[in-house]
Amino acid sequence: MNTPLKRVYKFLTSEHALDDIRKRRIKISEIHDLNDPFELIPCDLSERANRAAVLKTRDDLAGNNGLLCFASAWTNPVLWAHYSDKHRGICLGIDVTADKLTPMEYVRTRIPWRKPDVAFVQQLLFTKFAGWAYEDEIRVYTNRDEQEGGLYFARFNEGLALREVIVGHRCCVERGEIMAALTSYSAPVDVIKVRLSYSSFEVVTDPDGFLS
């Protein structure tokens, strides 16, 4: 039986996207380097002893692990603006083993403290403030793989497979350069050029592709 896969999306600058395509990998985010200072501490920490316990739990989770962070869709213009160089970048559509993915839960108030157990640790990993809900994020908590220049990467494989290269509407990368980066891939990878919708606040496929 084939393992179910889910398509998720990684927004990148064009430089980083092309580098990842050529090297067949994506970056693993280190927990202590995430852009939200409330990461893994979404609970009520009014009590000093609770703060110490949660900070230790966060350090333990960071250990030799990190996060692969994805969006559930590529049509939100805010994601292009924030994570793909103001629409000059590229979004990678990646098929990931479905049971490794966990969607984020977004909350408006800090969740109640309780003694850390498996369920509570899951909440710490996959709960964020509602202000981040526009990201519609979905994550993989994973071992860190190979290191390059002080960064960690997960290599593409059957459970982490590149399937789409979605090129931002302001991106200047030519289709030929992307196709050259894809020459080592045996399975087909779709290359899609996008534009802004004329009728909604969305990014959509450009039917004229790279000719417009």
C-alpha positions as CSV (number, residue, x, y, z in Angstrom):
1,M,0.0,0.0,0.0
2,N,1.3,3.4,-0.9
3,T,1.8,5.9,1.9
4,P,-0.6,8.9,1.6
5,L,1.1,12.1,0.6
6,K,-0.1,15.7,1.1
7,R,1.0,18.7,-1.1
8,V,2.3,21.6,1.0
9,Y,4.2,24.7,0.0
10,K,7.5,26.4,0.9
11,F,8.0,30.1,0.1
12,L,11.6,31.1,-0.6
13,T,13.7,33.8,-2.3
14,S,14.5,32.8,-5.9
15,E,18.2,32.3,-4.9
16,H,17.4,29.9,-2.1
17,A,14.8,28.1,-4.2
18,L,17.1,27.5,-7.1
19,D,19.9,26.3,-4.7
20,D,17.5,23.9,-3.0
21,I,16.2,22.6,-6.4
22,R,19.8,22.0,-7.6
23,K,20.9,20.4,-4.3
24,R,17.6,18.5,-3.8
25,R,16.9,19.6,-0.3
26,I,15.2,22.2,1.9
27,K,16.3,23.9,5.1
28,I,15.3,22.6,8.5
29,S,14.4,25.5,10.8
30,E,16.1,25.4,14.2
31,I,13.8,26.0,17.1
32,H,15.8,28.7,18.8
33,D,16.0,30.6,15.4
34,L,12.3,30.8,14.6
35,N,10.9,34.3,13.9
36,D,8.1,34.1,16.5
37,P,9.5,34.7,20.1
38,F,6.5,32.8,21.5
39,E,7.4,29.6,19.7
40,L,7.1,26.6,22.0
41,I,6.0,28.8,24.9
42,P,2.3,29.4,24.1
43,C,1.2,28.5,27.6
44,D,0.5,30.6,30.7
45,L,3.9,31.2,32.3
46,S,2.9,33.4,35.2
47,E,4.5,31.1,37.7
48,R,8.3,31.1,37.8
49,A,8.6,27.4,38.3
50,N,6.4,26.8,35.2
51,R,8.6,29.1,33.1
52,A,11.7,27.1,34.1
53,A,10.0,23.8,33.2
54,V,8.8,25.0,29.8
55,L,12.1,26.6,28.9
56,K,13.8,23.3,29.7
57,T,11.3,21.4,27.6
58,R,11.9,23.8,24.7
59,D,15.7,23.2,25.0
60,D,15.1,19.5,25.1
61,L,12.9,19.6,22.0
62,A,15.5,21.7,20.1
63,G,18.3,19.2,20.9
64,N,19.1,17.5,17.6
65,N,15.7,18.3,16.1
66,G,14.1,21.1,14.1
67,L,11.0,21.9,12.1
68,L,10.1,21.8,8.4
69,C,7.5,24.6,8.1
70,F,5.1,24.8,5.2
71,A,2.0,26.6,4.1
72,S,-1.2,24.7,3.1
73,A,-1.7,26.8,0.0
74,W,0.2,29.2,-2.3
75,T,-2.5,31.7,-3.3
76,N,-2.1,34.1,-0.3
77,P,-0.3,37.3,-1.4
78,V,0.8,38.1,2.1
79,L,2.9,34.9,2.2
80,W,4.5,35.8,-1.1
81,A,5.2,39.3,0.3
82,H,6.7,38.1,3.6
83,Y,8.6,34.9,2.6
84,S,9.2,35.2,-1.1
85,D,11.0,38.5,-1.4
86,K,7.9,40.7,-2.1
87,H,6.7,38.3,-4.9
88,R,10.1,38.2,-6.5
89,G,10.7,34.7,-5.2
90,I,9.6,31.1,-5.8
91,C,7.3,28.7,-4.0
92,L,8.1,25.0,-4.0
93,G,5.2,22.5,-4.0
94,I,6.3,19.5,-2.1
95,D,4.5,16.1,-1.4
96,V,5.1,15.1,2.2
97,T,4.1,11.9,4.0
98,A,0.8,12.9,5.4
99,D,1.1,11.3,8.8
100,K,4.3,13.3,9.5
101,L,2.4,16.6,9.0
102,T,0.7,18.5,11.8
103,P,-1.4,21.7,11.2
104,M,-0.9,24.5,13.6
105,E,-3.6,25.5,16.1
106,Y,-4.0,29.3,16.4
107,V,-5.2,30.7,19.8
108,R,-5.9,34.2,21.0
109,T,-5.0,33.6,24.7
110,R,-2.2,31.6,26.3
111,I,-3.2,28.0,26.8
112,P,-3.4,26.7,30.4
113,W,-0.3,25.3,32.0
114,R,-0.1,21.7,33.0
115,K,2.8,19.4,33.8
116,P,4.6,18.5,30.5
117,D,3.5,15.1,29.1
118,V,3.3,13.9,25.5
119,A,0.1,15.7,24.7
120,F,1.2,18.9,26.2
121,V,4.5,18.8,24.3
122,Q,2.5,18.4,21.1
123,Q,0.6,21.5,22.0
124,L,3.8,23.4,22.6
125,L,5.1,22.4,19.2
126,F,2.0,23.1,17.2
127,T,0.2,26.1,18.9
128,K,0.7,29.7,17.9
129,F,-0.9,33.1,18.5
130,A,-3.8,33.8,16.3
131,G,-2.0,36.7,14.7
132,W,-0.1,34.2,12.7
133,A,-3.2,32.4,11.4
134,Y,-2.8,33.9,7.9
135,E,0.1,31.5,7.3
136,D,-2.2,28.5,7.6
137,E,1.0,26.6,8.6
138,I,1.6,22.9,8.7
139,R,4.8,21.4,10.2
140,V,7.0,18.4,10.5
141,Y,9.0,17.9,13.7
142,T,12.1,16.2,12.4
143,N,15.7,15.1,13.2
144,R,18.3,17.4,11.7
145,D,19.9,15.9,8.7
146,E,23.0,17.2,6.9
147,Q,24.8,20.4,7.8
148,E,26.2,23.0,5.4
149,G,27.6,26.3,6.5
150,G,26.1,25.9,9.9
151,L,22.6,25.2,8.5
152,Y,20.7,21.9,8.5
153,F,18.8,20.4,5.5
154,A,16.4,17.6,4.8
155,R,17.0,15.9,1.4
156,F,14.2,15.2,-1.0
157,N,13.0,11.6,-1.1
158,E,9.8,9.6,-1.6
159,G,8.3,11.2,1.5
160,L,9.5,14.7,0.8
161,A,9.2,15.1,-3.0
162,L,9.4,18.2,-5.1
163,R,6.4,18.4,-7.4
164,E,5.9,22.0,-8.3
165,V,8.0,25.1,-8.9
166,I,5.7,28.2,-8.6
167,V,7.3,31.3,-9.9
168,G,6.3,34.7,-8.3
169,H,4.7,37.3,-10.5
170,R,7.7,39.7,-10.0
171,C,10.3,37.0,-10.3
172,C,12.9,37.5,-13.1
173,V,14.1,33.9,-13.2
174,E,13.6,32.4,-16.6
175,R,11.9,29.1,-17.2
176,G,15.1,27.7,-18.8
177,E,17.1,28.3,-15.7
178,I,14.6,26.4,-13.6
179,M,14.4,23.5,-16.1
180,A,18.2,23.3,-16.0
181,A,18.1,23.1,-12.2
182,L,15.6,20.2,-12.6
183,T,17.6,18.1,-14.9
184,S,18.5,15.5,-12.3
185,Y,14.9,14.8,-11.3
186,S,13.4,11.6,-12.7
187,A,9.8,12.3,-11.7
188,P,8.0,15.2,-13.4
189,V,8.0,18.6,-11.7
190,D,5.5,21.3,-12.9
191,V,6.8,24.8,-13.5
192,I,4.1,27.4,-13.0
193,K,4.2,31.1,-13.5
194,V,1.7,33.2,-11.5
195,R,0.1,36.6,-11.6
196,L,-2.3,38.6,-9.4
197,S,-6.0,37.8,-9.7
198,Y,-8.1,40.4,-11.5
199,S,-11.2,39.6,-9.4
200,S,-9.9,38.7,-5.9
201,F,-7.1,39.3,-3.5
202,E,-5.3,36.1,-4.5
203,V,-2.3,34.9,-6.5
204,V,-3.4,32.7,-9.4
205,T,-1.8,30.7,-12.3
206,D,-0.9,32.9,-15.2
207,P,-2.4,31.2,-18.4
208,D,0.2,33.0,-20.5
209,G,3.0,31.6,-18.4
210,F,6.4,33.1,-18.9
211,L,5.2,35.0,-22.0
212,S,3.2,37.7,-20.2
